[in-house]
Amino acid sequence: MYIHEFLHSLERILQEDGYEIPQLHDYEKYGYIEDATIGLREWYSDYMTKNILNKETGEKVGLDEAVYLMQPYHHSDFKYSTEIEFNKEPSNLIEEIKGIFKAIKKAF
């Protein structure tokens, strides 16, 4: 799951920079199937190394290697950045959600 979501972030970065790449969920369009034992390991590997054959063009597609050379985003890159504590267990989930909405409302 972590790798899948990480790949979505790389996919988004490249798309925002104007690169045309396959969608992460389009593995079946390129002839890949999800294996019961190893899942989508082959698809993810080929996706990350730009080793997917586009049968229409005959070219290899996937994540462009440029994404591995880009500097990661920093919270200061965002106009309304908010620190998030990923390991913190909320004591009251409803209050936590209300707090997030209040922070968003203040930002606008």
C-alpha positions as CSV (number, residue, x, y, z in Angstrom):
1,M,0.0,0.0,0.0
2,Y,2.8,2.4,0.9
3,I,4.6,1.9,-2.5
4,H,1.3,2.3,-4.3
5,E,0.6,5.7,-2.7
6,F,4.2,6.7,-3.1
7,L,4.0,6.0,-6.9
8,H,0.8,8.1,-7.0
9,S,2.8,11.0,-5.6
10,L,5.5,10.6,-8.3
11,E,2.9,10.3,-10.9
12,R,1.3,13.5,-9.8
13,I,4.7,15.3,-9.7
14,L,5.4,14.3,-13.3
15,Q,2.0,15.2,-14.6
16,E,2.1,18.6,-13.0
17,D,5.4,19.2,-14.8
18,G,3.8,18.3,-18.1
19,Y,5.1,14.7,-18.6
20,E,2.7,12.2,-20.2
21,I,2.8,8.9,-18.4
22,P,0.5,5.9,-17.9
23,Q,-1.9,6.1,-15.1
24,L,-0.9,3.9,-12.2
25,H,-4.2,2.1,-12.2
26,D,-4.1,1.4,-16.0
27,Y,-2.0,-1.8,-15.7
28,E,-4.6,-3.9,-17.5
29,K,-4.4,-1.6,-20.5
30,Y,-0.8,-2.6,-20.9
31,G,-1.3,-6.3,-20.5
32,Y,-0.4,-6.7,-16.8
33,I,-2.5,-8.8,-14.4
34,E,-2.6,-8.8,-10.6
35,D,-1.2,-12.0,-9.3
36,A,-2.6,-13.6,-6.2
37,T,0.8,-14.1,-4.7
38,I,2.9,-11.1,-5.7
39,G,0.2,-8.6,-6.6
40,L,1.3,-6.0,-9.1
41,R,5.1,-6.2,-8.4
42,E,6.0,-6.6,-12.1
43,W,3.8,-3.7,-13.1
44,Y,5.3,-1.5,-10.3
45,S,8.8,-2.4,-11.2
46,D,8.3,-1.7,-14.9
47,Y,6.4,1.5,-14.1
48,M,9.2,2.8,-11.9
49,T,11.9,1.9,-14.5
50,K,10.0,3.1,-17.6
51,N,10.0,-0.4,-19.0
52,I,6.3,-0.7,-20.1
53,L,5.8,-1.4,-23.8
54,N,3.2,0.9,-25.4
55,K,2.0,-1.4,-28.1
56,E,0.5,1.6,-30.1
57,T,3.7,3.5,-30.3
58,G,6.3,0.8,-29.7
59,E,8.0,3.0,-27.1
60,K,8.8,2.2,-23.5
61,V,6.7,4.3,-21.0
62,G,6.5,4.7,-17.3
63,L,7.9,7.2,-14.8
64,D,10.5,9.4,-16.3
65,E,13.8,9.2,-14.6
66,A,13.7,13.0,-14.0
67,V,11.3,12.4,-11.1
68,Y,14.1,10.7,-9.2
69,L,16.3,13.8,-9.6
70,M,13.7,16.3,-8.4
71,Q,13.9,17.8,-5.0
72,P,11.1,16.6,-2.7
73,Y,8.4,19.1,-1.8
74,H,8.7,20.9,1.4
75,H,5.9,22.1,3.6
76,S,6.9,25.7,2.9
77,D,6.2,25.2,-0.8
78,F,2.5,25.2,-0.1
79,K,0.5,28.4,0.6
80,Y,-1.6,26.8,3.4
81,S,0.7,24.1,4.7
82,T,-0.2,22.3,8.0
83,E,1.9,20.1,10.1
84,I,0.5,16.6,10.5
85,E,1.4,14.2,13.2
86,F,1.1,10.8,11.5
87,N,1.9,8.7,14.6
88,K,-0.5,10.6,16.8
89,E,-3.7,8.7,17.7
90,P,-6.6,11.1,17.9
91,S,-8.4,11.0,21.2
92,N,-11.6,12.3,19.7
93,L,-11.8,11.7,15.9
94,I,-14.8,14.0,15.5
95,E,-13.0,16.9,17.2
96,E,-9.9,16.3,15.1
97,I,-11.9,16.4,11.9
98,K,-13.7,19.6,13.0
99,G,-10.3,21.1,13.8
100,I,-9.1,20.4,10.3
101,F,-12.2,22.1,8.8
102,K,-11.7,25.1,11.1
103,A,-8.1,25.5,10.0
104,I,-9.2,25.3,6.3
105,K,-11.9,27.9,6.9
106,K,-9.4,30.3,8.6
107,A,-7.1,30.0,5.6
108,F,-9.8,31.3,3.2
